[in-house]
Amino acid sequence: MSPTLVRLIYLGAAVLFITGLKQLQSPETARQGNRISAIGMLVAIIVTLLDQHIVGYGTIAAGMVVGSALGLWLAYTVKMTSMPQMVALLNGFGGGASLLVAIAEFLHARHDGVMQPVDVAISTHLGVLIGAVTLTGSLIAWAKLQEVMSGKPIVFPMQKTFNGTMLVVVLVLTGWLATSGTAPDGAFWAIVTISLVLGVTLVIPIGGADMPVVISLLNSYSGIAGAMTGFIIQNEVLVVSGALVGSSGIILSQMMCKAMNRSLANVLFGAFGAAAGKSTRTSAGLAVKETNVEEAALQLAYAQSVIVVPGYGLAVAQAQHQVRELTELVEKRGGTVKFAIHPVAGRMPGHMNVLLAEANVPYDKLVDMDDINPEFERTDVCLVIGANDVVNPAARTDPSSPIFGMPILNADLAKRCIVMKRGMSAGFAGIENELFYGDRTQMLFGDAKGTLTKLVAEVKQV
C-alpha cells in the first residue's frame, strides 16, 4: 500500500474516533459512538497489518483470537457492580502494552548496535514511564475496588518526597540514555523498575472516595502512553487515538474534581480519608425516624412527583431492575419519576447511567445534578437508594466538614425523603450524614433488592 493511501485511511479512522467520542457525551448515543470508534480501530488495525512488513502472522492471529475471546467473555460475565474494576484492568492492559512496545524498541536498537535518535529515545523512555505507571497504578486501583487491599489511603513518611525523587531519577536517566551512546542497559532497566514502583506509590495514597477520578486519570495515562508508542514506531493513528484518549481523560478527571469541589492535586496527593473525617457537629441526642415497607409504599403510590437518587449501594444489591419496576408502577398511578445522577455516584464516571440503562430505564429520566437540584423542593418523595456523601447536607451547612463545598443533590429539600440503607454506616468520606437525622427523612433499613421487591408488591396492592 502506498504511504499516501495509508495516511488517508488513518485520517478516516481518526475521524471515526472523534465522531464516536462526540457521541459518548449522551447516554442515548453512547452505544452508537462506541460502535463507530470500534470500527475506526478495526480499520486502523487492518491497514497497519497490511502496510507493515510483518515476518509472520501466526503469533498475531493467535493473540487476536485469544484477546477477542477474553474480551467477549468479560463483556458477558462481568457484572455492573464490577465494571469499575474491569475498566481499571483495561487501563492497565493499555499501559502494559505500551510498556512492552517501548522495551522491544529499545532492545531492538541495542541489538542492532545503533543509537536511537534523541526524539525517539525520549519517546521510548516516556513510553516506559507512563506505561509502567499506568500498569501498576491500575492494578492497585483494581485491588482497592475489588477489596483485595484496603480502600483507605496508604501513606508513609516522606511519601511525596520519595515519589518526587524517583521521578527526577527517571528523568535524569532518560536524558543520559537519550544523549549518550555509552549509557549501560542497566540504566534503562532502572527506569523500568522505578516506573513500576512509582505507579504503586502514586495510587496507594488515594482513597476509595476518589476512585472515579483515579479511573478517568489512569485512562488518560493509557492514552498518553499509546501516543508515545505511536511516536516510537512512527504510527500516526496511534498518536491521534492516544492523544484523544489522553486529553478526554484529563478533561473528565477535571470534571470529576469540580463535582467534588477539589483540585486534581488534592485528589492525587491529599490522601483524603486517611483519617476519619472530623466535624464539629455530632449526632449526639439525635434519633432517626424509621419507616416500614407498607408506609413507604403508600407514600410512593400516592406521590405525584418522585426523585430517585441511586448510589453504589444500589449497584452492590443489583437492584436496578426492581427500581425500574417500581418507577413504572408509580407512573401508572399518575406520578412522575426522575433519577438524580451525581457526577461521582458509584465508583467510576457514568456508573449509575450504565447500571440503569442495563435495566432499560429511559435515558430521558436520568437527570444531571445541576438540572435536577431546583426540582427537589417541589418533589413529594425523594427515594435515596444506597447513596451517602452525595446527599449529605453538611457539604452546604458545616464549614468544619471535610466535604464542605462539595456540590450535592438536594435530597433534604424534598417534602419527604426515604433513605434506603443496610445500616447507619458512613460513606467513603467517613463522616455521619446529616440527612439521616433530618425532620423530613425516614430510614428504611434492609437490603436494597429485597426491600424494593417488597415495595413493588405493596404498591401493586394499594
C-alpha positions in Angstrom: 0.0 0.0 0.0 1.3 3.5 -0.8 2.2 5.7 2.1 -0.3 8.3 0.9 -3.2 5.8 0.9 -2.2 4.5 4.3 -2.3 8.0 5.8 -5.6 8.8 4.1 -7.2 5.7 5.7 -5.6 6.6 9.0 -7.2 10.0 8.7 -10.6 8.3 8.1 -10.1 6.2 11.2 -9.2 9.3 13.2 -12.5 10.9 12.0 -14.4 7.8 13.2 -12.6 8.1 16.6 -13.6 11.7 17.0 -17.2 11.1 15.9 -17.5 8.2 18.3 -16.0 10.2 21.1 -18.5 13.0 20.4 -21.4 10.6 20.7 -20.3 9.3 24.0 -21.4 12.6 25.5 -25.0 11.4 25.8 -26.4 8.0 27.0 -28.8 7.9 24.1 -25.9 7.9 21.5 -23.2 6.3 23.6 -23.7 2.8 22.2 -23.6 4.1 18.6 -20.5 6.1 19.4 -18.8 3.0 20.8 -19.5 1.1 17.7 -18.2 3.9 15.4 -15.0 4.1 17.4 -14.6 0.3 17.3 -15.0 0.4 13.5 -12.3 3.1 13.3 -9.9 0.9 15.4 -10.7 -2.2 13.3 -9.9 -0.2 10.1 -6.7 1.1 11.6 -5.6 -2.4 12.7 -6.3 -3.9 9.3 -4.4 -1.2 7.4 -1.4 -1.5 9.8 -1.2 -5.3 9.3 -1.3 -4.8 5.5 1.1 -1.9 5.5 3.9 -3.2 7.7 6.4 -5.8 6.7 5.4 -8.5 9.2 7.6 -11.6 9.4 4.8 -13.9 10.4 1.1 -13.5 11.1 0.7 -16.7 13.1 1.5 -15.1 16.5 -0.5 -12.0 15.7 -3.5 -14.1 14.7 -3.2 -16.2 17.9 -3.0 -13.1 20.0 -6.1 -11.6 18.3 -8.1 -14.8 18.8 -7.2 -15.1 22.5 -7.7 -11.4 23.2 -11.0 -11.3 21.4 -12.3 -14.4 23.2 -11.2 -12.9 26.6 -12.9 -9.6 25.8 -16.1 -11.4 24.7 -16.1 -13.4 27.9 -15.6 -10.4 30.1 -18.3 -8.5 28.3 -20.8 -11.2 29.0 -19.8 -12.2 32.5 -18.6 -9.1 34.4 -21.4 -7.6 36.5 -22.3 -4.0 36.5 -21.0 -3.7 40.1 -17.6 -4.9 38.8 -17.4 -2.6 35.8 -15.1 -0.1 37.6 -12.7 -3.0 38.3 -12.8 -4.1 34.7 -12.2 -0.6 33.4 -9.2 -0.3 35.8 -7.8 -3.6 34.4 -8.3 -2.5 30.8 -6.4 0.8 31.5 -3.6 -1.3 33.0 -3.6 -3.6 29.9 -3.2 -0.5 27.7 -0.3 0.8 29.8 1.3 -2.6 29.8 1.1 -2.9 26.0 2.8 0.5 25.6 5.5 -0.6 28.1 6.2 -3.7 26.2 6.5 -1.9 22.8 8.9 0.6 24.3 11.0 -2.1 25.8 11.0 -4.0 22.5 12.1 -1.0 20.5 14.9 -0.2 22.9 16.2 -3.8 22.8 15.9 -3.9 19.1 18.1 -0.7 18.8 20.7 -2.2 21.2 20.7 -5.5 19.4 21.4 -3.7 16.1 24.1 -1.6 17.8 22.6 1.7 16.8 21.7 4.7 18.9 18.1 5.8 18.8 17.5 9.4 17.6 17.0 11.8 20.5 13.3 12.3 19.8 12.7 8.6 19.5 14.8 7.8 22.6 12.8 10.3 24.7 9.5 8.9 23.4 10.7 5.4 24.3 11.6 6.3 27.8 8.5 8.3 28.4 6.5 5.4 27.0 8.2 3.2 29.6 7.5 5.7 32.4 3.8 6.4 31.6 3.1 2.8 30.5 4.6 1.3 33.7 2.8 3.8 36.0 -0.4 3.1 34.2 0.1 -0.7 34.6 0.9 -0.9 38.3 -1.3 2.0 39.2 -4.3 0.4 37.5 -3.6 -2.9 39.3 -3.6 -1.1 42.6 -6.9 0.7 41.7 -8.4 -2.7 40.8 -7.2 -4.2 44.1 -8.7 -1.3 46.1 -12.0 -1.6 44.2 -12.1 -5.4 44.5 -11.3 -5.0 48.2 -8.2 -7.2 47.8 -6.4 -4.5 49.6 -7.7 -1.7 51.8 -9.6 1.1 50.0 -8.3 3.6 52.6 -5.3 5.8 51.7 -2.0 4.1 52.5 0.7 6.6 53.4 4.2 6.5 54.8 6.6 9.2 55.9 8.1 11.5 53.2 5.9 9.8 50.6 5.7 12.8 48.3 9.5 13.4 48.6 10.1 9.7 47.7 7.8 9.9 44.7 9.4 13.2 43.5 12.9 11.8 43.9 12.0 8.7 41.9 10.6 10.9 39.1 13.7 13.0 39.0 15.9 9.9 38.8 13.8 8.6 35.9 14.1 11.9 34.0 17.9 12.1 34.6 18.4 8.5 33.4 16.2 9.3 30.4 18.4 12.3 29.5 21.6 10.2 29.8 20.3 7.3 27.7 18.9 9.7 25.0 22.1 11.7 24.6 24.9 9.2 25.4 25.7 6.1 23.4 27.8 4.7 26.2 24.9 4.6 28.8 24.6 0.9 30.0 21.5 -1.2 29.6 21.2 -1.2 33.4 20.1 2.5 33.3 17.2 1.5 31.1 16.1 -1.3 33.3 16.4 1.0 36.3 13.8 3.3 34.5 11.5 0.3 34.1 11.8 -0.8 37.7 11.4 2.7 39.2 8.5 3.5 36.9 6.7 0.3 38.0 7.3 1.2 41.7 6.1 4.8 41.1 2.8 3.5 39.8 2.2 1.8 43.1 3.3 4.6 45.3 1.2 7.2 43.4 -2.0 5.3 43.7 -1.9 3.7 47.2 -2.5 7.1 49.0 -5.7 7.7 47.1 -8.8 6.6 48.9 -12.0 4.8 47.7 -14.0 8.0 47.5 -11.6 9.3 44.8 -11.7 6.2 42.6 -13.9 7.8 39.9 -11.2 10.4 39.4 -8.4 7.9 39.5 -10.0 5.6 36.9 -10.5 8.5 34.5 -6.9 9.7 35.1 -5.4 6.3 34.6 -7.5 6.1 31.4 -5.8 9.3 30.3 -2.4 7.9 31.2 -3.1 4.9 29.0 -3.9 7.2 26.1 -0.8 9.2 26.6 1.3 6.0 26.7 -0.4 4.9 23.5 0.5 8.3 21.9 4.2 7.8 23.0 4.1 4.4 21.4 2.9 6.0 18.1 5.9 8.3 18.1 8.2 5.3 18.8 7.0 3.2 15.9 6.0 6.2 13.8 2.4 5.3 13.5 0.1 8.3 13.0 -3.2 6.7 14.0 -1.7 5.6 17.4 -0.6 9.2 18.1 -4.1 10.6 17.2 -6.1 7.9 19.1 -3.7 8.1 22.1 -4.0 11.9 22.2 -7.8 11.8 22.0 -7.9 9.3 24.9 -5.4 11.2 26.9 -7.0 14.6 26.5 -10.5 13.4 27.1 -9.4 11.5 30.2 -7.8 14.7 31.6 -11.0 16.7 30.9 -13.2 14.1 32.6 -10.8 14.0 35.6 -11.1 17.8 36.0 -14.9 17.5 35.7 -14.9 14.8 38.5 -12.8 17.1 40.7 -15.1 20.0 40.1 -18.1 17.8 41.1 -16.3 17.2 44.5 -15.1 20.8 44.8 -11.5 19.7 45.0 -8.4 20.1 42.9 -6.7 17.3 41.0 -3.6 17.8 43.1 -5.6 17.4 46.2 -7.1 14.1 44.9 -3.6 12.8 44.0 -1.7 14.0 47.0 -4.2 14.9 49.7 -4.7 11.3 51.0 -8.4 12.2 51.5 -9.9 9.8 54.0 -6.6 8.6 55.6 -8.1 9.7 58.9 -11.7 9.6 59.8 -13.5 12.8 58.8 -13.9 15.3 61.6 -16.7 17.8 62.1 -17.8 20.0 65.0 -21.3 18.5 64.6 -22.3 15.2 66.0 -25.4 13.1 66.1 -25.5 13.1 69.9 -29.0 13.4 71.2 -30.5 12.9 67.7 -32.5 10.0 66.5 -33.5 8.7 63.2 -37.1 8.1 62.2 -37.7 4.6 60.8 -40.4 3.6 58.4 -41.6 0.3 57.1 -42.3 -1.1 53.6 -46.1 -0.6 54.0 -45.8 3.1 54.9 -43.2 3.8 52.3 -45.3 2.1 49.6 -48.3 4.3 50.5 -46.2 7.4 50.2 -44.8 6.4 46.8 -48.1 5.2 45.5 -49.9 8.5 46.1 -46.9 10.8 45.2 -47.3 13.0 42.2 -43.6 13.5 41.8 -40.7 11.2 42.9 -37.0 11.6 42.5 -34.8 8.6 42.9 -31.2 9.1 44.0 -29.2 6.0 43.1 -25.8 5.2 44.7 -23.3 2.4 44.9 -25.5 0.5 47.3 -28.0 0.1 44.5 -25.3 -1.4 42.3 -24.0 -3.7 45.1 -27.5 -5.1 45.6 -28.1 -5.5 41.9 -31.5 -3.8 42.4 -31.7 -1.8 39.2 -34.4 -3.9 37.7 -36.6 -3.7 40.8 -36.2 0.1 40.9 -37.3 0.3 37.3 -40.3 -1.8 38.1 -41.2 0.4 41.0 -41.0 3.6 38.9 -43.3 2.1 36.3 -45.9 1.4 38.9 -45.7 4.9 40.2 -46.1 6.3 36.7 -49.1 4.0 36.0 -50.8 5.7 39.0 -50.2 9.1 37.5 -46.9 10.1 39.2 -43.7 11.3 37.5 -40.3 9.7 38.3 -36.9 11.1 37.6 -33.4 9.8 38.6 -31.0 12.3 40.0 -27.4 11.5 38.9 -24.5 12.9 40.8 -21.3 13.1 38.7 -19.3 10.9 41.1 -22.1 8.5 42.1 -20.8 4.9 42.1 -17.1 4.1 41.6 -16.5 5.4 38.1 -17.8 8.1 35.9 -21.2 7.2 34.4 -21.5 4.1 36.6 -25.2 4.9 37.6 -26.1 5.7 34.0 -24.8 2.3 32.7 -26.4 0.5 35.6 -29.8 2.0 35.0 -29.5 1.6 31.2 -29.0 -2.1 31.7 -32.4 -2.2 33.4 -34.0 -0.3 30.4 -34.6 2.9 32.4 -35.4 5.5 29.7 -32.5 7.9 29.1 -34.7 11.0 29.5 -35.4 10.1 33.1 -31.7 10.3 34.0 -31.1 14.0 35.0 -27.8 15.6 35.9 -27.3 17.2 39.3 -27.4 20.8 38.1 -30.7 20.3 36.3 -32.4 18.2 38.9 -31.5 20.2 42.1 -34.1 23.0 41.5 -36.8 20.4 41.4 -36.3 18.8 44.9 -38.2 21.5 46.8 -41.4 20.7 44.8 -40.9 16.9 44.9 -43.3 14.9 47.0 -40.9 12.0 47.7 -37.2 11.6 47.3 -36.1 8.0 47.4 -32.4 7.6 48.2 -31.0 4.1 47.4 -27.5 3.4 48.6 -26.2 7.0 48.2 -24.4 8.7 51.1 -21.9 11.5 50.8 -23.5 12.9 47.6 -26.7 13.8 49.6 -25.1 14.9 52.8 -26.3 18.5 53.7 -23.1 19.0 55.7 -21.5 19.9 52.4 -23.6 23.0 52.4 -24.0 23.8 56.1 -21.0 22.7 58.0 -17.7 24.6 57.3 -15.8 22.1 59.5 -16.9 19.1 57.5 -14.2 17.6 55.2 -16.8 17.6 52.3 -17.9 21.2 52.8 -18.3 22.9 49.5 -18.8 19.7 47.5 -21.8 20.1 45.2 -24.5 17.7 46.4 -28.0 16.5 45.4 -30.5 18.5 47.5 -32.4 15.5 48.7 -33.0 17.1 52.1 -35.2 19.8 50.5 -37.8 17.3 49.2 -41.2 17.3 51.1 -40.4 13.8 52.2 -37.2 11.7 51.9 -37.0 8.0 52.3 -33.4 6.7 52.6 -32.8 3.0 51.9 -29.7 1.6 53.6 -28.5 -1.6 55.3 -27.5 0.4 58.4 -26.1 3.7 59.6 -22.5 3.2 58.3 -20.7 6.2 57.0 -19.9 6.8 53.3 -16.5 6.9 51.7 -15.7 10.3 53.4 -16.0 8.5 56.8 -18.4 11.1 58.3 -22.0 11.0 59.5 -24.8 12.0 57.1 -26.9 14.8 58.5 -29.7 13.8 56.1 -30.4 10.7 58.1 -31.5 12.8 61.1 -33.5 15.4 59.1 -37.1 16.2 60.1 -38.3 15.1 56.7 -36.3 12.0 56.5 -37.4 8.4 57.2 -34.9 5.5 57.2 -35.9 2.2 55.5 -33.3 -0.4 56.6 -32.6 -3.5 54.7 -31.0 -4.9 51.5 -31.9 -2.7 48.6 -33.0 -5.5 46.3 -35.2 -7.3 48.9 -36.7 -4.1 50.1 -37.5 -2.8 46.6 -39.1 -6.2 45.8 -41.4 -5.8 48.8 -42.1 -2.2 47.9 -43.2 -3.3 44.4 -45.5 -5.9 45.8 -47.0 -3.4 48.3 -47.6 -0.7 45.7 -49.4 -3.2 43.5 -51.9 -3.8 46.3 -52.5 -0.1 47.1 
